[in-house]
Amino acid sequence: MTQYSLENSYWIGFSLISGINRFKLGLIENHFGGLKQAWQATSHELIQSGLDSKCVQTIVHQRPHIDIETEAIKLEKLGIRVLNYHDEYYPQRLKQIYDFPPLLYIKGSLLPEDEAGVAVVGSRLPTGYGKQVTEELAAELASNGVTIISGLAKGIDTIAHQSAINAGGRTIAVCATGLDITYPASNYNLAGKIINHGAIISEYPPGTRPRPEHFPRRNRIMSGMSMGVLVTEAKAHSGALITAKLALEYDREVFAVPGSILSPNSIGCNWLIQEGAKLVTQVNDMLEELNLPVLNRQRKFKETIPENEHEALIIKALMLEPMHIDAIVRSSGISTAQASSTLAIMEIKGQVRQMGAMTYMLTNS
């Protein structure tokens, strides 16, 4: 046999059968006392467990096509572990929600300290402001021993994961696909880094492609695993709001970063605050609400000392938020050529950083 116990192999088998959720597995376990007996049960015996006839037909039809030992070997080759909800390493906080996944597929490690986790979510197309606040808050949370949980999506999720890694902290990515598929594909390298600084997890077996209905399901795991959910930037109908609403349903804290009333990307966060979410302007707002110790490791702005008038004007322009070079030119009154050359020198000195598309921000220590 492989590294998987025989009993876990039956969990793997049932996870490959359509429509089997934790409620149906509960009926099976209660009746048979274990999944091995259920795997070998007749249709009549399965009906006696309380399963509906359609579910029984599905099990009887699909079961002969599943070789549980072959599936376990496949997982071992992929470096994927499985945890059923009876396992001591299964996230305890996740078991508190009513529809927790009965089986988790994992690459990386889940540790007891991950119970002190915060889900960080938001727009897939964040503004410079959203990028900056996500980077700072995620890094500061990670520096204070909080595990950053997110969904490996583009935008805020990606920034949150990367910021936790850069801060030397832990991060967990909850995927809406099988763990042999990276979605989006552009985050393949990031997924590899996350495995070394935490874990990527999924309730879906290898080979599962991304489907629209998987993402709200993925969001419930993010909310369930966390002490609270932080929304840093979100539009009116953002998927991040689904995660926040689930957090409320699961009795988790909801945090939101306020934004401009003129920005579509801040409508969701401002609405959450109106509805009672905790307004966040610094990491202590969350740590205190969650009764977590403050380790005084918050990152601070470097004392950026200008060497000439042009640098002074650019620093002043960037003090409040990241800016595109065109906005810097308008704010500072210097020419585009002078702004471009000055920014290039300041970037070499580590005073500013380009966030993409000629948008700059002051760097942190």
C-alpha positions as CSV (number, residue, x, y, z in Angstrom):
1,M,0.0,0.0,0.0
2,T,1.1,3.6,-0.4
3,Q,1.6,6.3,2.3
4,Y,-2.2,6.5,2.5
5,S,-3.9,4.4,5.1
6,L,-6.4,1.9,3.7
7,E,-9.2,3.8,5.3
8,N,-8.1,7.1,3.7
9,S,-8.0,5.4,0.4
10,Y,-11.8,4.8,0.7
11,W,-12.2,8.5,1.5
12,I,-10.4,9.2,-1.7
13,G,-12.7,6.8,-3.6
14,F,-15.9,8.4,-2.3
15,S,-14.5,11.9,-3.0
16,L,-14.4,10.9,-6.7
17,I,-18.1,10.0,-6.8
18,S,-20.4,12.8,-8.0
19,G,-22.6,14.4,-5.4
20,I,-21.0,12.9,-2.3
21,N,-20.8,15.6,0.4
22,R,-20.2,15.5,4.1
23,F,-23.8,15.0,5.0
24,K,-24.1,11.9,2.8
25,L,-20.8,10.6,4.1
26,G,-22.1,11.2,7.6
27,L,-25.1,8.9,6.9
28,I,-22.7,6.3,5.4
29,E,-20.3,6.4,8.4
30,N,-23.1,6.3,11.0
31,H,-24.7,3.2,9.3
32,F,-21.6,1.2,8.3
33,G,-19.1,2.4,10.9
34,G,-16.5,3.0,8.3
35,L,-16.0,3.7,4.6
36,K,-14.5,0.3,3.7
37,Q,-17.7,-1.5,4.5
38,A,-19.7,1.1,2.6
39,W,-17.4,0.8,-0.4
40,Q,-18.2,-2.9,-0.6
41,A,-21.9,-2.5,0.2
42,T,-24.8,-3.5,-2.0
43,S,-27.5,-1.1,-3.3
44,H,-29.9,-2.4,-0.7
45,E,-27.4,-1.8,2.1
46,L,-26.7,1.7,0.8
47,I,-30.4,2.5,0.7
48,Q,-30.7,1.4,4.4
49,S,-28.1,4.0,5.4
50,G,-30.5,6.8,4.5
51,L,-29.1,7.7,1.1
52,D,-31.6,8.6,-1.6
53,S,-32.0,6.3,-4.6
54,K,-30.3,8.7,-7.0
55,C,-27.2,8.9,-4.9
56,V,-27.1,5.1,-4.5
57,Q,-27.4,4.7,-8.3
58,T,-24.5,7.1,-8.8
59,I,-22.3,5.2,-6.3
60,V,-23.1,1.8,-7.8
61,H,-22.5,3.1,-11.3
62,Q,-19.3,5.0,-10.7
63,R,-17.6,2.7,-8.0
64,P,-16.5,0.0,-10.4
65,H,-14.6,2.5,-12.5
66,I,-12.5,3.7,-9.5
67,D,-9.4,1.9,-8.4
68,I,-8.7,3.3,-5.0
69,E,-5.1,2.1,-4.8
70,T,-4.3,3.5,-8.2
71,E,-5.8,6.8,-7.2
72,A,-3.7,6.8,-4.0
73,I,-0.5,6.1,-5.9
74,K,-1.4,9.0,-8.3
75,L,-1.7,11.4,-5.4
76,E,1.6,10.2,-3.9
77,K,3.4,10.8,-7.2
78,L,1.9,14.3,-7.3
79,G,3.0,15.0,-3.8
80,I,-0.5,15.5,-2.5
81,R,-1.7,14.4,0.9
82,V,-5.2,13.9,2.1
83,L,-6.9,14.8,5.4
84,N,-10.3,13.6,6.3
85,Y,-12.2,15.5,9.0
86,H,-11.4,13.0,11.7
87,D,-7.7,13.6,11.3
88,E,-6.0,15.5,14.1
89,Y,-4.3,17.8,11.5
90,Y,-7.6,18.8,9.8
91,P,-8.1,22.5,10.5
92,Q,-10.2,22.7,13.7
93,R,-11.7,26.0,12.9
94,L,-13.0,24.8,9.5
95,K,-14.9,21.9,11.3
96,Q,-17.0,24.6,13.0
97,I,-18.9,25.4,9.8
98,Y,-21.9,23.3,8.9
99,D,-20.8,22.4,5.4
100,F,-17.1,21.8,5.9
101,P,-15.4,19.6,3.3
102,P,-15.1,16.0,4.5
103,L,-11.7,15.6,2.7
104,L,-8.9,18.1,2.0
105,Y,-6.2,17.6,-0.6
106,I,-3.0,19.3,0.5
107,K,0.4,20.2,-0.9
108,G,2.7,21.8,1.8
109,S,2.0,21.8,5.5
110,L,-0.9,22.8,7.8
111,L,0.4,23.7,11.3
112,P,-1.5,24.3,14.6
113,E,-0.5,28.0,14.4
114,D,-2.5,28.4,11.2
115,E,-5.6,28.5,13.4
116,A,-4.6,32.1,13.9
117,G,-5.4,33.0,10.3
118,V,-7.0,35.9,8.5
119,A,-8.5,35.6,5.0
120,V,-7.4,38.6,2.8
121,V,-9.6,39.1,-0.3
122,G,-10.5,41.7,-2.8
123,S,-10.6,42.8,-6.4
124,R,-8.9,41.0,-9.2
125,L,-8.1,44.4,-10.8
126,P,-7.0,46.5,-7.8
127,T,-6.0,50.1,-8.0
128,G,-2.6,51.3,-6.8
129,Y,-4.2,52.2,-3.5
130,G,-5.6,48.6,-3.2
131,K,-2.3,47.1,-4.0
132,Q,-0.4,49.2,-1.5
133,V,-2.8,48.7,1.5
134,T,-3.0,44.9,0.8
135,E,0.7,44.6,0.6
136,E,1.2,46.5,3.9
137,L,-1.6,44.9,5.9
138,A,-0.9,41.4,4.7
139,A,2.8,41.8,5.5
140,E,2.2,43.3,8.9
141,L,-0.3,40.5,9.8
142,A,2.2,37.9,8.7
143,S,5.0,39.6,10.7
144,N,2.7,39.3,13.8
145,G,2.4,35.6,13.4
146,V,-1.0,35.6,11.5
147,T,-1.3,33.1,8.6
148,I,-2.6,34.8,5.5
149,I,-5.4,32.8,3.8
150,S,-6.5,33.6,0.2
151,G,-7.6,32.1,-3.0
152,L,-4.6,32.3,-5.4
153,A,-6.6,34.6,-7.8
154,K,-5.2,37.5,-9.7
155,G,-5.0,40.9,-8.0
156,I,-5.5,41.1,-4.2
157,D,-5.2,37.4,-3.5
158,T,-1.8,37.3,-5.3
159,I,-0.5,40.4,-3.5
160,A,-1.7,39.0,-0.1
161,H,0.1,35.6,-0.6
162,Q,3.3,37.2,-1.9
163,S,3.4,39.8,0.8
164,A,3.1,37.2,3.5
165,I,6.0,35.3,1.9
166,N,8.1,38.4,1.6
167,A,7.5,39.1,5.3
168,G,8.7,35.6,6.3
169,G,5.3,34.5,7.4
170,R,2.9,31.7,6.5
171,T,0.2,31.7,3.8
172,I,-2.5,29.2,2.7
173,A,-4.1,29.2,-0.8
174,V,-7.5,27.6,-1.1
175,C,-8.0,26.4,-4.7
176,A,-11.1,26.0,-6.8
177,T,-9.4,23.3,-8.9
178,G,-7.5,20.0,-8.3
179,L,-4.0,20.7,-7.0
180,D,-2.4,19.4,-10.2
181,I,-3.9,22.5,-12.0
182,T,-2.8,26.0,-11.2
183,Y,-5.5,28.6,-11.8
184,P,-4.7,31.2,-13.0
185,A,-1.7,29.6,-14.8
186,S,0.3,32.8,-14.3
187,N,0.5,32.0,-10.5
188,Y,2.3,28.7,-11.1
189,N,5.5,30.0,-9.6
190,L,3.7,31.6,-6.7
191,A,1.9,28.4,-5.9
192,G,5.3,26.7,-5.6
193,K,6.5,29.4,-3.1
194,I,3.3,29.0,-1.1
195,I,3.9,25.3,-0.7
196,N,7.3,26.1,0.9
197,H,5.7,28.8,3.2
198,G,2.4,27.1,4.1
199,A,0.1,25.1,1.9
200,I,-2.2,25.0,-1.1
201,I,-5.4,23.1,-0.4
202,S,-8.5,22.0,-2.2
203,E,-11.6,19.9,-1.6
204,Y,-11.4,18.8,-5.3
205,P,-9.5,15.8,-6.5
206,P,-6.7,16.1,-9.1
207,G,-7.9,16.7,-12.6
208,T,-10.8,19.0,-11.5
209,R,-10.9,22.0,-13.9
210,P,-12.1,25.5,-12.7
211,R,-15.8,25.9,-12.9
212,P,-17.9,29.0,-11.9
213,E,-19.7,27.2,-9.1
214,H,-16.4,26.1,-7.5
215,F,-15.3,29.6,-6.5
216,P,-18.2,30.4,-4.0
217,R,-17.5,26.9,-2.6
218,R,-13.9,27.7,-2.3
219,N,-14.7,31.0,-0.5
220,R,-16.6,29.1,2.3
221,I,-13.4,27.2,3.1
222,M,-11.4,30.5,3.3
223,S,-14.0,32.0,5.6
224,G,-14.3,28.8,7.7
225,M,-10.5,28.5,8.2
226,S,-10.1,32.1,9.3
227,M,-10.6,34.1,12.5
228,G,-11.7,36.9,10.3
229,V,-11.9,38.2,6.7
230,L,-10.2,41.4,5.5
231,V,-11.5,43.0,2.3
232,T,-9.0,45.5,1.1
233,E,-10.7,46.7,-2.1
234,A,-13.9,45.4,-3.8
235,K,-16.5,46.5,-6.3
236,A,-20.2,46.4,-5.6
237,H,-20.7,42.8,-6.8
238,S,-17.3,41.4,-6.0
239,G,-16.7,37.8,-5.1
240,A,-14.9,39.1,-2.1
241,L,-18.3,40.2,-0.6
242,I,-19.4,36.5,-0.8
243,T,-16.5,35.6,1.4
244,A,-17.3,38.4,3.8
245,K,-21.0,37.4,4.0
246,L,-20.0,33.8,4.6
247,A,-17.7,35.0,7.4
248,L,-20.7,36.7,9.1
249,E,-22.7,33.5,8.7
250,Y,-19.9,31.5,10.4
251,D,-19.6,34.1,13.2
252,R,-16.2,35.3,12.0
253,E,-15.0,38.9,12.2
254,V,-15.2,41.1,9.0
255,F,-12.8,43.9,8.4
256,A,-12.8,46.4,5.5
257,V,-10.4,49.1,4.4
258,P,-12.2,52.4,3.6
259,G,-11.7,54.0,0.2
260,S,-12.7,56.9,-1.9
261,I,-16.4,57.4,-2.4
262,L,-15.5,58.2,-6.1
263,S,-13.8,54.9,-6.7
264,P,-15.9,51.9,-8.0
265,N,-13.3,49.6,-6.4
266,S,-14.2,50.9,-2.9
267,I,-18.0,50.6,-3.1
268,G,-17.9,47.1,-1.6
269,C,-15.6,48.0,1.3
270,N,-17.5,51.1,2.1
271,W,-20.8,49.2,2.1
272,L,-19.4,46.6,4.4
273,I,-18.3,49.3,6.8
274,Q,-21.9,50.8,6.7
275,E,-23.2,47.3,7.5
276,G,-21.0,47.0,10.6
277,A,-17.7,45.6,9.4
278,K,-14.7,46.8,11.4
279,L,-13.0,49.8,9.7
280,V,-9.3,49.1,9.2
281,T,-6.6,51.7,8.9
282,Q,-3.7,49.8,10.5
283,V,-2.9,46.3,11.5
284,N,-3.6,46.9,15.2
285,D,-7.3,47.4,14.3
286,M,-7.5,43.7,13.5
287,L,-5.1,42.3,16.1
288,E,-6.9,44.0,18.9
289,E,-10.3,42.9,17.6
290,L,-9.1,39.3,17.3
291,N,-7.4,39.4,20.7
292,L,-4.0,38.5,19.1
293,P,-0.8,39.8,20.6
294,V,0.9,42.8,18.9
295,L,4.5,41.8,18.3
296,N,5.5,45.4,17.4
297,R,6.9,44.3,14.0
298,Q,4.9,46.7,12.0
299,R,6.7,47.9,8.9
300,K,7.4,51.6,8.8
301,F,8.2,53.9,6.0
302,K,11.8,54.6,5.4
303,E,13.0,58.0,6.3
304,T,13.2,59.1,2.7
305,I,15.6,62.0,2.5
306,P,15.6,63.8,-0.8
307,E,18.9,64.8,-2.3
308,N,17.5,67.5,-4.5
309,E,14.4,69.6,-5.2
310,H,13.0,67.2,-7.8
311,E,13.2,64.2,-5.3
312,A,11.5,66.3,-2.6
313,L,8.6,67.2,-4.9
314,I,8.2,63.5,-6.0
315,I,8.3,62.3,-2.3
316,K,5.6,64.9,-1.4
317,A,3.4,63.7,-4.3
318,L,3.7,60.0,-3.3
319,M,3.1,60.5,0.4
320,L,-0.6,59.7,0.3
321,E,-0.9,57.1,-2.4
322,P,0.8,55.5,-5.4
323,M,0.7,57.6,-8.6
324,H,1.1,57.2,-12.3
325,I,4.0,59.2,-13.7
326,D,1.5,61.6,-15.4
327,A,-0.1,62.4,-12.0
328,I,3.3,62.9,-10.5
329,V,4.2,65.4,-13.2
330,R,0.9,67.3,-12.6
331,S,1.3,67.3,-8.9
332,S,5.0,68.2,-8.7
333,G,5.1,70.6,-11.7
334,I,8.3,69.1,-13.0
335,S,8.7,67.9,-16.6
336,T,8.0,64.3,-17.7
337,A,11.6,63.8,-18.7
338,Q,12.9,65.1,-15.3
339,A,10.3,63.0,-13.4
340,S,11.3,59.9,-15.4
341,S,15.0,60.3,-14.8
342,T,14.5,61.2,-11.1
343,L,12.2,58.2,-10.5
344,A,14.8,55.9,-12.2
345,I,17.5,57.1,-9.8
346,M,15.2,56.9,-6.8
347,E,14.2,53.3,-7.8
348,I,17.9,52.3,-7.9
349,K,18.4,53.8,-4.4
350,G,15.3,51.9,-3.1
351,Q,13.3,55.0,-2.3
352,V,10.4,54.2,-4.7
353,R,9.1,51.1,-6.4
354,Q,7.3,50.7,-9.7
355,M,4.1,48.8,-9.3
356,G,3.6,48.4,-13.0
357,A,2.2,50.6,-15.8
358,M,4.5,53.5,-14.8
359,T,2.8,53.7,-11.4
360,Y,5.1,54.4,-8.4
361,M,4.9,54.1,-4.6
362,L,7.3,55.0,-1.8
363,T,9.0,51.8,-0.5
364,N,8.9,50.5,3.0
365,S,11.7,49.3,5.2
